[in-house]
Amino acid sequence: MKPFISYLLLALFSGALLSGCNTARGIGEDVQQLGNAIERAAR
């Protein structure tokens, strides 16, 4: 039973880590688009 719980926790942690990376990537893209919009407005 203990190995099952360890694998379950590992799977949950891995899923949370991967979804966190996608979220950080999305925020980075949003900030980049905002910077591009500001640059276009300043011209």
mmCIF entry with sequence, helices, sheets and N, C-alpha, C, O atoms, coordinates in Angstrom:
data_MODEL
# 
_entry.id   MODEL 
# 
_entity.id                         1 
_entity.type                       polymer 
_entity.pdbx_number_of_molecules   1 
# 
_entity_poly.entity_id                      1 
_entity_poly.type                           'polypeptide(L)' 
_entity_poly.nstd_linkage                   no 
_entity_poly.nstd_monomer                   no 
_entity_poly.pdbx_seq_one_letter_code       MKPFISYLLLALFSGALLSGCNTARGIGEDVQQLGNAIERAAR 
_entity_poly.pdbx_seq_one_letter_code_can   MKPFISYLLLALFSGALLSGCNTARGIGEDVQQLGNAIERAAR 
_entity_poly.pdbx_strand_id                 A 
# 
loop_
_entity_poly_seq.entity_id 
_entity_poly_seq.num 
_entity_poly_seq.mon_id 
_entity_poly_seq.hetero 
1 1  MET n 
1 2  LYS n 
1 3  PRO n 
1 4  PHE n 
1 5  ILE n 
1 6  SER n 
1 7  TYR n 
1 8  LEU n 
1 9  LEU n 
1 10 LEU n 
1 11 ALA n 
1 12 LEU n 
1 13 PHE n 
1 14 SER n 
1 15 GLY n 
1 16 ALA n 
1 17 LEU n 
1 18 LEU n 
1 19 SER n 
1 20 GLY n 
1 21 CYS n 
1 22 ASN n 
1 23 THR n 
1 24 ALA n 
1 25 ARG n 
1 26 GLY n 
1 27 ILE n 
1 28 GLY n 
1 29 GLU n 
1 30 ASP n 
1 31 VAL n 
1 32 GLN n 
1 33 GLN n 
1 34 LEU n 
1 35 GLY n 
1 36 ASN n 
1 37 ALA n 
1 38 ILE n 
1 39 GLU n 
1 40 ARG n 
1 41 ALA n 
1 42 ALA n 
1 43 ARG n 
# 
_struct_asym.id          A 
_struct_asym.entity_id   1 
# 
_struct_conf.conf_type_id            HELX_P 
_struct_conf.id                      HELX_P1 
_struct_conf.pdbx_PDB_helix_id       AA1 
_struct_conf.beg_label_comp_id       LYS 
_struct_conf.beg_label_asym_id       A 
_struct_conf.beg_label_seq_id        2 
_struct_conf.pdbx_beg_PDB_ins_code   ? 
_struct_conf.end_label_comp_id       ALA 
_struct_conf.end_label_asym_id       A 
_struct_conf.end_label_seq_id        42 
_struct_conf.pdbx_end_PDB_ins_code   ? 
_struct_conf.beg_auth_comp_id        LYS 
_struct_conf.beg_auth_asym_id        A 
_struct_conf.beg_auth_seq_id         2 
_struct_conf.end_auth_comp_id        ALA 
_struct_conf.end_auth_asym_id        A 
_struct_conf.end_auth_seq_id         42 
_struct_conf.pdbx_PDB_helix_class    1 
_struct_conf.details                 ? 
_struct_conf.pdbx_PDB_helix_length   41 
# 
_struct_conf_type.id          HELX_P 
_struct_conf_type.criteria    ? 
_struct_conf_type.reference   ? 
# 
loop_
_atom_site.group_PDB 
_atom_site.id 
_atom_site.type_symbol 
_atom_site.label_atom_id 
_atom_site.label_alt_id 
_atom_site.label_comp_id 
_atom_site.label_asym_id 
_atom_site.label_entity_id 
_atom_site.label_seq_id 
_atom_site.pdbx_PDB_ins_code 
_atom_site.Cartn_x 
_atom_site.Cartn_y 
_atom_site.Cartn_z 
_atom_site.occupancy 
_atom_site.B_iso_or_equiv 
_atom_site.pdbx_formal_charge 
_atom_site.auth_seq_id 
_atom_site.auth_comp_id 
_atom_site.auth_asym_id 
_atom_site.auth_atom_id 
_atom_site.pdbx_PDB_model_num 
ATOM 1   N N  . MET A 1 1  ? 0.820 -1.204 0.000   1.00 0.00 ? 1  MET A N  1 
ATOM 2   C CA . MET A 1 1  ? 0.000 0.000  0.000   1.00 0.00 ? 1  MET A CA 1 
ATOM 3   C C  . MET A 1 1  ? 0.861 1.263  0.000   1.00 0.00 ? 1  MET A C  1 
ATOM 4   O O  . MET A 1 1  ? 0.512 2.249  -0.649  1.00 0.00 ? 1  MET A O  1 
ATOM 5   N N  . LYS A 1 2  ? 1.973 1.241  0.717   1.00 0.00 ? 2  LYS A N  1 
ATOM 6   C CA . LYS A 1 2  ? 2.821 2.426  0.794   1.00 0.00 ? 2  LYS A CA 1 
ATOM 7   C C  . LYS A 1 2  ? 3.403 2.822  -0.572  1.00 0.00 ? 2  LYS A C  1 
ATOM 8   O O  . LYS A 1 2  ? 3.422 4.013  -0.884  1.00 0.00 ? 2  LYS A O  1 
ATOM 9   N N  . PRO A 1 3  ? 3.883 1.870  -1.408  1.00 0.00 ? 3  PRO A N  1 
ATOM 10  C CA . PRO A 1 3  ? 4.378 2.276  -2.730  1.00 0.00 ? 3  PRO A CA 1 
ATOM 11  C C  . PRO A 1 3  ? 3.283 2.923  -3.587  1.00 0.00 ? 3  PRO A C  1 
ATOM 12  O O  . PRO A 1 3  ? 3.561 3.837  -4.364  1.00 0.00 ? 3  PRO A O  1 
ATOM 13  N N  . PHE A 1 4  ? 2.057 2.455  -3.447  1.00 0.00 ? 4  PHE A N  1 
ATOM 14  C CA . PHE A 1 4  ? 0.941 3.025  -4.213  1.00 0.00 ? 4  PHE A CA 1 
ATOM 15  C C  . PHE A 1 4  ? 0.749 4.493  -3.846  1.00 0.00 ? 4  PHE A C  1 
ATOM 16  O O  . PHE A 1 4  ? 0.571 5.336  -4.726  1.00 0.00 ? 4  PHE A O  1 
ATOM 17  N N  . ILE A 1 5  ? 0.785 4.795  -2.581  1.00 0.00 ? 5  ILE A N  1 
ATOM 18  C CA . ILE A 1 5  ? 0.614 6.183  -2.127  1.00 0.00 ? 5  ILE A CA 1 
ATOM 19  C C  . ILE A 1 5  ? 1.775 7.045  -2.612  1.00 0.00 ? 5  ILE A C  1 
ATOM 20  O O  . ILE A 1 5  ? 1.580 8.195  -3.005  1.00 0.00 ? 5  ILE A O  1 
ATOM 21  N N  . SER A 1 6  ? 2.976 6.488  -2.582  1.00 0.00 ? 6  SER A N  1 
ATOM 22  C CA . SER A 1 6  ? 4.146 7.238  -3.060  1.00 0.00 ? 6  SER A CA 1 
ATOM 23  C C  . SER A 1 6  ? 4.007 7.568  -4.542  1.00 0.00 ? 6  SER A C  1 
ATOM 24  O O  . SER A 1 6  ? 4.289 8.692  -4.958  1.00 0.00 ? 6  SER A O  1 
ATOM 25  N N  . TYR A 1 7  ? 3.569 6.584  -5.348  1.00 0.00 ? 7  TYR A N  1 
ATOM 26  C CA . TYR A 1 7  ? 3.384 6.825  -6.781  1.00 0.00 ? 7  TYR A CA 1 
ATOM 27  C C  . TYR A 1 7  ? 2.261 7.818  -7.034  1.00 0.00 ? 7  TYR A C  1 
ATOM 28  O O  . TYR A 1 7  ? 2.355 8.650  -7.937  1.00 0.00 ? 7  TYR A O  1 
ATOM 29  N N  . LEU A 1 8  ? 1.211 7.736  -6.250  1.00 0.00 ? 8  LEU A N  1 
ATOM 30  C CA . LEU A 1 8  ? 0.100 8.663  -6.396  1.00 0.00 ? 8  LEU A CA 1 
ATOM 31  C C  . LEU A 1 8  ? 0.546 10.098 -6.089  1.00 0.00 ? 8  LEU A C  1 
ATOM 32  O O  . LEU A 1 8  ? 0.214 11.023 -6.831  1.00 0.00 ? 8  LEU A O  1 
ATOM 33  N N  . LEU A 1 9  ? 1.281 10.278 -5.021  1.00 0.00 ? 9  LEU A N  1 
ATOM 34  C CA . LEU A 1 9  ? 1.787 11.606 -4.671  1.00 0.00 ? 9  LEU A CA 1 
ATOM 35  C C  . LEU A 1 9  ? 2.757 12.122 -5.727  1.00 0.00 ? 9  LEU A C  1 
ATOM 36  O O  . LEU A 1 9  ? 2.750 13.310 -6.050  1.00 0.00 ? 9  LEU A O  1 
ATOM 37  N N  . LEU A 1 10 ? 3.589 11.240 -6.263  1.00 0.00 ? 10 LEU A N  1 
ATOM 38  C CA . LEU A 1 10 ? 4.520 11.638 -7.313  1.00 0.00 ? 10 LEU A CA 1 
ATOM 39  C C  . LEU A 1 10 ? 3.766 12.093 -8.557  1.00 0.00 ? 10 LEU A C  1 
ATOM 40  O O  . LEU A 1 10 ? 4.136 13.090 -9.177  1.00 0.00 ? 10 LEU A O  1 
ATOM 41  N N  . ALA A 1 11 ? 2.712 11.372 -8.924  1.00 0.00 ? 11 ALA A N  1 
ATOM 42  C CA . ALA A 1 11 ? 1.913 11.742 -10.092 1.00 0.00 ? 11 ALA A CA 1 
ATOM 43  C C  . ALA A 1 11 ? 1.218 13.090 -9.872  1.00 0.00 ? 11 ALA A C  1 
ATOM 44  O O  . ALA A 1 11 ? 1.185 13.924 -10.776 1.00 0.00 ? 11 ALA A O  1 
ATOM 45  N N  . LEU A 1 12 ? 0.673 13.300 -8.698  1.00 0.00 ? 12 LEU A N  1 
ATOM 46  C CA . LEU A 1 12 ? 0.004 14.561 -8.398  1.00 0.00 ? 12 LEU A CA 1 
ATOM 47  C C  . LEU A 1 12 ? 0.987 15.733 -8.404  1.00 0.00 ? 12 LEU A C  1 
ATOM 48  O O  . LEU A 1 12 ? 0.679 16.802 -8.933  1.00 0.00 ? 12 LEU A O  1 
ATOM 49  N N  . PHE A 1 13 ? 2.153 15.534 -7.823  1.00 0.00 ? 13 PHE A N  1 
ATOM 50  C CA . PHE A 1 13 ? 3.171 16.582 -7.791  1.00 0.00 ? 13 PHE A CA 1 
ATOM 51  C C  . PHE A 1 13 ? 3.648 16.914 -9.206  1.00 0.00 ? 13 PHE A C  1 
ATOM 52  O O  . PHE A 1 13 ? 3.815 18.082 -9.555  1.00 0.00 ? 13 PHE A O  1 
ATOM 53  N N  . SER A 1 14 ? 3.867 15.869 -10.016 1.00 0.00 ? 14 SER A N  1 
ATOM 54  C CA . SER A 1 14 ? 4.312 16.090 -11.398 1.00 0.00 ? 14 SER A CA 1 
ATOM 55  C C  . SER A 1 14 ? 3.266 16.858 -12.190 1.00 0.00 ? 14 SER A C  1 
ATOM 56  O O  . SER A 1 14 ? 3.604 17.761 -12.956 1.00 0.00 ? 14 SER A O  1 
ATOM 57  N N  . GLY A 1 15 ? 2.004 16.507 -12.010 1.00 0.00 ? 15 GLY A N  1 
ATOM 58  C CA . GLY A 1 15 ? 0.929 17.210 -12.705 1.00 0.00 ? 15 GLY A CA 1 
ATOM 59  C C  . GLY A 1 15 ? 0.853 18.669 -12.294 1.00 0.00 ? 15 GLY A C  1 
ATOM 60  O O  . GLY A 1 15 ? 0.652 19.544 -13.136 1.00 0.00 ? 15 GLY A O  1 
ATOM 61  N N  . ALA A 1 16 ? 1.009 18.933 -11.021 1.00 0.00 ? 16 ALA A N  1 
ATOM 62  C CA . ALA A 1 16 ? 0.970 20.317 -10.537 1.00 0.00 ? 16 ALA A CA 1 
ATOM 63  C C  . ALA A 1 16 ? 2.156 21.111 -11.070 1.00 0.00 ? 16 ALA A C  1 
ATOM 64  O O  . ALA A 1 16 ? 2.018 22.284 -11.419 1.00 0.00 ? 16 ALA A O  1 
ATOM 65  N N  . LEU A 1 17 ? 3.311 20.478 -11.132 1.00 0.00 ? 17 LEU A N  1 
ATOM 66  C CA . LEU A 1 17 ? 4.509 21.150 -11.637 1.00 0.00 ? 17 LEU A CA 1 
ATOM 67  C C  . LEU A 1 17 ? 4.351 21.497 -13.111 1.00 0.00 ? 17 LEU A C  1 
ATOM 68  O O  . LEU A 1 17 ? 4.689 22.604 -13.530 1.00 0.00 ? 17 LEU A O  1 
ATOM 69  N N  . LEU A 1 18 ? 3.841 20.559 -13.895 1.00 0.00 ? 18 LEU A N  1 
ATOM 70  C CA . LEU A 1 18 ? 3.674 20.795 -15.324 1.00 0.00 ? 18 LEU A CA 1 
ATOM 71  C C  . LEU A 1 18 ? 2.619 21.855 -15.602 1.00 0.00 ? 18 LEU A C  1 
ATOM 72  O O  . LEU A 1 18 ? 2.787 22.677 -16.503 1.00 0.00 ? 18 LEU A O  1 
ATOM 73  N N  . SER A 1 19 ? 1.544 21.843 -14.844 1.00 0.00 ? 19 SER A N  1 
ATOM 74  C CA . SER A 1 19 ? 0.515 22.865 -15.060 1.00 0.00 ? 19 SER A CA 1 
ATOM 75  C C  . SER A 1 19 ? 1.027 24.232 -14.625 1.00 0.00 ? 19 SER A C  1 
ATOM 76  O O  . SER A 1 19 ? 0.638 25.244 -15.208 1.00 0.00 ? 19 SER A O  1 
ATOM 77  N N  . GLY A 1 20 ? 1.880 24.283 -13.629 1.00 0.00 ? 20 GLY A N  1 
ATOM 78  C CA . GLY A 1 20 ? 2.483 25.543 -13.207 1.00 0.00 ? 20 GLY A CA 1 
ATOM 79  C C  . GLY A 1 20 ? 3.378 26.126 -14.276 1.00 0.00 ? 20 GLY A C  1 
ATOM 80  O O  . GLY A 1 20 ? 3.417 27.343 -14.463 1.00 0.00 ? 20 GLY A O  1 
ATOM 81  N N  . CYS A 1 21 ? 4.094 25.275 -14.976 1.00 0.00 ? 21 CYS A N  1 
ATOM 82  C CA . CYS A 1 21 ? 4.954 25.752 -16.067 1.00 0.00 ? 21 CYS A CA 1 
ATOM 83  C C  . CYS A 1 21 ? 4.114 26.362 -17.178 1.00 0.00 ? 21 CYS A C  1 
ATOM 84  O O  . CYS A 1 21 ? 4.480 27.395 -17.739 1.00 0.00 ? 21 CYS A O  1 
ATOM 85  N N  . ASN A 1 22 ? 3.005 25.738 -17.496 1.00 0.00 ? 22 ASN A N  1 
ATOM 86  C CA . ASN A 1 22 ? 2.141 26.270 -18.545 1.00 0.00 ? 22 ASN A CA 1 
ATOM 87  C C  . ASN A 1 22 ? 1.561 27.619 -18.133 1.00 0.00 ? 22 ASN A C  1 
ATOM 88  O O  . ASN A 1 22 ? 1.404 28.510 -18.967 1.00 0.00 ? 22 ASN A O  1 
ATOM 89  N N  . THR A 1 23 ? 1.248 27.767 -16.867 1.00 0.00 ? 23 THR A N  1 
ATOM 90  C CA . THR A 1 23 ? 0.695 29.026 -16.383 1.00 0.00 ? 23 THR A CA 1 
ATOM 91  C C  . THR A 1 23 ? 1.742 30.137 -16.474 1.00 0.00 ? 23 THR A C  1 
ATOM 92  O O  . THR A 1 23 ? 1.434 31.241 -16.922 1.00 0.00 ? 23 THR A O  1 
ATOM 93  N N  . ALA A 1 24 ? 2.966 29.853 -16.056 1.00 0.00 ? 24 ALA A N  1 
ATOM 94  C CA . ALA A 1 24 ? 4.034 30.855 -16.122 1.00 0.00 ? 24 ALA A CA 1 
ATOM 95  C C  . ALA A 1 24 ? 4.312 31.231 -17.571 1.00 0.00 ? 24 ALA A C  1 
ATOM 96  O O  . ALA A 1 24 ? 4.574 32.396 -17.871 1.00 0.00 ? 24 ALA A O  1 
ATOM 97  N N  . ARG A 1 25 ? 4.257 30.266 -18.458 1.00 0.00 ? 25 ARG A N  1 
ATOM 98  C CA . ARG A 1 25 ? 4.479 30.550 -19.881 1.00 0.00 ? 25 ARG A CA 1 
ATOM 99  C C  . ARG A 1 25 ? 3.379 31.464 -20.410 1.00 0.00 ? 25 ARG A C  1 
ATOM 100 O O  . ARG A 1 25 ? 3.657 32.397 -21.164 1.00 0.00 ? 25 ARG A O  1 
ATOM 101 N N  . GLY A 1 26 ? 2.144 31.203 -20.023 1.00 0.00 ? 26 GLY A N  1 
ATOM 102 C CA . GLY A 1 26 ? 1.023 32.033 -20.475 1.00 0.00 ? 26 GLY A CA 1 
ATOM 103 C C  . GLY A 1 26 ? 1.137 33.460 -19.970 1.00 0.00 ? 26 GLY A C  1 
ATOM 104 O O  . GLY A 1 26 ? 0.836 34.406 -20.698 1.00 0.00 ? 26 GLY A O  1 
ATOM 105 N N  . ILE A 1 27 ? 1.568 33.617 -18.736 1.00 0.00 ? 27 ILE A N  1 
ATOM 106 C CA . ILE A 1 27 ? 1.746 34.961 -18.179 1.00 0.00 ? 27 ILE A CA 1 
ATOM 107 C C  . ILE A 1 27 ? 2.846 35.688 -18.931 1.00 0.00 ? 27 ILE A C  1 
ATOM 108 O O  . ILE A 1 27 ? 2.721 36.878 -19.217 1.00 0.00 ? 27 ILE A O  1 
ATOM 109 N N  . GLY A 1 28 ? 3.923 34.983 -19.252 1.00 0.00 ? 28 GLY A N  1 
ATOM 110 C CA . GLY A 1 28 ? 5.005 35.592 -20.010 1.00 0.00 ? 28 GLY A CA 1 
ATOM 111 C C  . GLY A 1 28 ? 4.554 36.064 -21.381 1.00 0.00 ? 28 GLY A C  1 
ATOM 112 O O  . GLY A 1 28 ? 4.945 37.139 -21.836 1.00 0.00 ? 28 GLY A O  1 
ATOM 113 N N  . GLU A 1 29 ? 3.729 35.258 -22.035 1.00 0.00 ? 29 GLU A N  1 
ATOM 114 C CA . GLU A 1 29 ? 3.212 35.656 -23.352 1.00 0.00 ? 29 GLU A CA 1 
ATOM 115 C C  . GLU A 1 29 ? 2.299 36.876 -23.232 1.00 0.00 ? 29 GLU A C  1 
ATOM 116 O O  . GLU A 1 29 ? 2.343 37.764 -24.084 1.00 0.00 ? 29 GLU A O  1 
ATOM 117 N N  . ASP A 1 30 ? 1.480 36.929 -22.192 1.00 0.00 ? 30 ASP A N  1 
ATOM 118 C CA . ASP A 1 30 ? 0.597 38.079 -21.984 1.00 0.00 ? 30 ASP A CA 1 
ATOM 119 C C  . ASP A 1 30 ? 1.400 39.355 -21.756 1.00 0.00 ? 30 ASP A C  1 
ATOM 120 O O  . ASP A 1 30 ? 1.069 40.407 -22.304 1.00 0.00 ? 30 ASP A O  1 
ATOM 121 N N  . VAL A 1 31 ? 2.445 39.263 -20.955 1.00 0.00 ? 31 VAL A N  1 
ATOM 122 C CA . VAL A 1 31 ? 3.285 40.433 -20.685 1.00 0.00 ? 31 VAL A CA 1 
ATOM 123 C C  . VAL A 1 31 ? 3.976 40.886 -21.964 1.00 0.00 ? 31 VAL A C  1 
ATOM 124 O O  . VAL A 1 31 ? 4.111 42.085 -22.208 1.00 0.00 ? 31 VAL A O  1 
ATOM 125 N N  . GLN A 1 32 ? 4.413 39.933 -22.779 1.00 0.00 ? 32 GLN A N  1 
ATOM 126 C CA . GLN A 1 32 ? 5.064 40.281 -24.037 1.00 0.00 ? 32 GLN A CA 1 
ATOM 127 C C  . GLN A 1 32 ? 4.084 40.993 -24.974 1.00 0.00 ? 32 GLN A C  1 
ATOM 128 O O  . GLN A 1 32 ? 4.449 41.977 -25.617 1.00 0.00 ? 32 GLN A O  1 
ATOM 129 N N  . GLN A 1 33 ? 2.859 40.510 -25.053 1.00 0.00 ? 33 GLN A N  1 
ATOM 130 C CA . GLN A 1 33 ? 1.857 41.158 -25.892 1.00 0.00 ? 33 GLN A CA 1 
ATOM 131 C C  . GLN A 1 33 ? 1.546 42.569 -25.385 1.00 0.00 ? 33 GLN A C  1 
ATOM 132 O O  . GLN A 1 33 ? 1.351 43.490 -26.178 1.00 0.00 ? 33 GLN A O  1 
ATOM 133 N N  . LEU A 1 34 ? 1.501 42.727 -24.081 1.00 0.00 ? 34 LEU A N  1 
ATOM 134 C CA . LEU A 1 34 ? 1.265 44.047 -23.505 1.00 0.00 ? 34 LEU A CA 1 
ATOM 135 C C  . LEU A 1 34 ? 2.407 44.996 -23.863 1.00 0.00 ? 34 LEU A C  1 
ATOM 136 O O  . LEU A 1 34 ? 2.171 46.153 -24.212 1.00 0.00 ? 34 LEU A O  1 
ATOM 137 N N  . GLY A 1 35 ? 3.638 44.507 -23.778 1.00 0.00 ? 35 GLY A N  1 
ATOM 138 C CA . GLY A 1 35 ? 4.794 45.322 -24.153 1.00 0.00 ? 35 GLY A CA 1 
ATOM 139 C C  . GLY A 1 35 ? 4.745 45.722 -25.620 1.00 0.00 ? 35 GLY A C  1 
ATOM 140 O O  . GLY A 1 35 ? 5.077 46.854 -25.970 1.00 0.00 ? 35 GLY A O  1 
ATOM 141 N N  . ASN A 1 36 ? 4.333 44.794 -26.478 1.00 0.00 ? 36 ASN A N  1 
ATOM 142 C CA . ASN A 1 36 ? 4.208 45.116 -27.911 1.00 0.00 ? 36 ASN A CA 1 
ATOM 143 C C  . ASN A 1 36 ? 3.139 46.170 -28.147 1.00 0.00 ? 36 ASN A C  1 
ATOM 144 O O  . ASN A 1 36 ? 3.318 47.062 -28.977 1.00 0.00 ? 36 ASN A O  1 
ATOM 145 N N  . ALA A 1 37 ? 2.038 46.077 -27.430 1.00 0.00 ? 37 ALA A N  1 
ATOM 146 C CA . ALA A 1 37 ? 0.969 47.054 -27.580 1.00 0.00 ? 37 ALA A CA 1 
ATOM 147 C C  . ALA A 1 37 ? 1.422 48.444 -27.136 1.00 0.00 ? 37 ALA A C  1 
ATOM 148 O O  . ALA A 1 37 ? 1.100 49.438 -27.787 1.00 0.00 ? 37 ALA A O  1 
ATOM 149 N N  . ILE A 1 38 ? 2.156 48.518 -26.051 1.00 0.00 ? 38 ILE A N  1 
ATOM 150 C CA . ILE A 1 38 ? 2.679 49.800 -25.564 1.00 0.00 ? 38 ILE A CA 1 
ATOM 151 C C  . ILE A 1 38 ? 3.660 50.374 -26.563 1.00 0.00 ? 38 ILE A C  1 
ATOM 152 O O  . ILE A 1 38 ? 3.651 51.577 -26.827 1.00 0.00 ? 38 ILE A O  1 
ATOM 153 N N  . GLU A 1 39 ? 4.509 49.521 -27.122 1.00 0.00 ? 39 GLU A N  1 
ATOM 154 C CA . GLU A 1 39 ? 5.480 49.992 -28.107 1.00 0.00 ? 39 GLU A CA 1 
ATOM 155 C C  . GLU A 1 39 ? 4.783 50.543 -29.357 1.00 0.00 ? 39 GLU A C  1 
ATOM 156 O O  . GLU A 1 39 ? 5.198 51.572 -29.891 1.00 0.00 ? 39 GLU A O  1 
ATOM 157 N N  . ARG A 1 40 ? 3.740 49.873 -29.821 1.00 0.00 ? 40 ARG A N  1 
ATOM 158 C CA . ARG A 1 40 ? 3.004 50.355 -30.991 1.00 0.00 ? 40 ARG A CA 1 
ATOM 159 C C  . ARG A 1 40 ? 2.314 51.678 -30.690 1.00 0.00 ? 40 ARG A C  1 
ATOM 160 O O  . ARG A 1 40 ? 2.251 52.554 -31.553 1.00 0.00 ? 40 ARG A O  1 
ATOM 161 N N  . ALA A 1 41 ? 1.799 51.831 -29.480 1.00 0.00 ? 41 ALA A N  1 
ATOM 162 C CA . ALA A 1 41 ? 1.104 53.073 -29.111 1.00 0.00 ? 41 ALA A CA 1 
ATOM 163 C C  . ALA A 1 41 ? 2.082 54.246 -29.004 1.00 0.00 ? 41 ALA A C  1 
ATOM 164 O O  . ALA A 1 41 ? 1.703 55.393 -29.241 1.00 0.00 ? 41 ALA A O  1 
ATOM 165 N N  . ALA A 1 42 ? 3.328 53.965 -28.651 1.00 0.00 ? 42 ALA A N  1 
ATOM 166 C CA . ALA A 1 42 ? 4.304 55.025 -28.476 1.00 0.00 ? 42 ALA A CA 1 
ATOM 167 C C  . ALA A 1 42 ? 4.844 55.559 -29.799 1.00 0.00 ? 42 ALA A C  1 
ATOM 168 O O  . ALA A 1 42 ? 5.461 56.624 -29.820 1.00 0.00 ? 42 ALA A O  1 
ATOM 169 N N  . ARG A 1 43 ? 4.631 54.859 -30.882 1.00 0.00 ? 43 ARG A N  1 
ATOM 170 C CA . ARG A 1 43 ? 5.170 55.299 -32.184 1.00 0.00 ? 43 ARG A CA 1 
ATOM 171 C C  . ARG A 1 43 ? 4.403 56.434 -32.759 1.00 0.00 ? 43 ARG A C  1 
ATOM 172 O O  . ARG A 1 43 ? 4.730 56.914 -33.844 1.00 0.00 ? 43 ARG A O  1 
# 
